Amino acid sequence: MEKFPELKEGQVTLLRADFKTGHVLDELFKEAVKADQEIYTIFDDKDKALQFAKSIIYARKDIECVISGQDGEMIFYVTPQNVASF
């Protein structure tokens, strides 16, 4: 799998996973098993990432998203069960 990227100030990453299994998914929603699969999407701010995560989950109820900051610390954990609270 892809390593956690180096981020600029204010940037965040979005990671997708299968909600039932927790398996990490690439940007095409395929299970990430190869080193060359891109699993992180970079956004310039957390609000844009959160809106994107919500749009994914509203379209696909089997996905969860983790939004992390520059240090890799989780900022948001968005699931089909809690998406409406964001």
Secondary structure, 3 states (H helix, E strand, C coil): CCCCCCCCCCCEEEEEEECCCCCEECCCCCECCCCCCCCEEEECCHHHHHHHHHHHHHHCCCEEEEEECCCCCEEEEECCCCHHHC
